[in-house]
């Protein structure tokens, strides 16, 4: 039904025009509402339901006569209702999806910088908001409370979205496996590189050792000239010593010739010395034998004397023991029984004649022989000393000559060997040094190139591994958080819808009760008036 709105209707409207304006404004708020009761009941009930702040200035009797002095009050009410309609219409222009997305990002600010997660959260919000808005519009339009078709649409779209997420997860799993394989391969390459690095370090150590060895050999090469000079100096000194020894030898020979001593005379002297030496040795041997015999006899006599002394002591002790054992009243004179002195008793009885009494000349003979023996022995000793000194001098000269000759030969051999070894070592070290230097340069180039490649590969592997880990963690976290957020959003929306529906039903029930009470009051009032 269309009704033209004129300035007159706005200044002083009729009851019908007021009703049409009110119904048109409220239909903007609730298109499905039906005005089945009287206008007084509907206006008052709806204003109360909308929480009109100045409801206490309006009563039902005024609603039946809105013109005249009551019009400013109702015009203010219509103005307030118009502003409410405008604010409500603004919701139609509001981007619910972006608003919900902003709210979601505020709730989970940690994910706001991730476009993938934000997009998926927005998709989940759109699914649920579409369902809620369609259901709420159906409820407002038709009062329908069966939203299974909208829920089925949302469920189908959600399953499609789940399939897409599952496909993405499968792709991510395959990517993760591929990256894991690449990681294992890179680990093997890294292990090989680490082994190569150890080998390179070992090679570097060997190179440093070989370089130090080369330096030592070079230092030794620097010492060889001084050693050779010292050897030459020693050789010249030995040659000079040999010349001096030969000169001394010639001097000795010339001295012997001056003394009219020939080699034959010296040989005769040697023979005489040998004969005298053998005679002296024989005499000395006989002397030792005689001395041993005398010492043996002396020991025998000493033993016999000791035995005799022991027997005499045993005899005396036995005499004393016998005398003690007999215990005679008049003991005999012990001086006639006891042997007190061997010398006096046995010299007087000729039982112990001394050796000088048996051989009277023996003391003088012994003295003469002893003097002669001492003189001969001293002369022999003097000759032996002179001969030994001469022999030692000659032997020393011979040994010195032989030793110097041997040393000279050894030094010459050592010099030739040293020269040969020096030449060989010099050639060998020169060749080895050049070869090793070339190898070292090649190895150093390879090591530098290998280090650069390894550094680049390692950085690339670490970067790719970190990216893969970060993507994997983000994907897992995104799926978990999306699932949690979706469940929370669904629960919140369901709670809101249920709460809204329960509030609406409660208000409707209260309104129905109030309407029935007012209707009953009106009926009672009409019955009383009749």
Secondary structure, DSSP 8 states (H G I E B T S, - for coil): ------HHHHHS--HHHHHHHHHHHHHHH-TT----S-HHHHHHHHHHHTT-TTGGG--HHHHT--SGGGHHHHHHHHHHHHHHHHHHHHHHHS-HHHHHHHHHHHHTGGGTT-HHHHHHHHHHHHHHHHHHHHHHHHHHHH-----HHHHHHHHHHHHHHHHHHHHHHHHHHHHHHHHHHHHHHHHHHHHHHHHHHHHHHHHHHHHHHHHHHHHHHHHHHHHHHHHHHHHHHHHHHHHHHHHHHHHHHHHHHHHHHHTT--HHHHHHHHHHHHHHHHHHHHHHHHHHHHHHHHHHHHHHHHHHHHHHHHHHHHHHHHHHHHHHHH--SS---GGGTS---HHHHHHHTTTT--HHHH-TTHHHHHHHHHHHHHHHHHHHHHHHHHHHHHHHHHHHHHHHHHHHHHHHHHHHHHHHHHHHHHHHHHHHHHHHHHHHHHHHHHHHHHHHHHHHHHHHHHHHHHHHHHHHHHHHHHHHHHHHHHHHHHHHHHHHHHHHHHHHHHHHHHHHHHHHHHHHHHHHHHHHHHHHH-
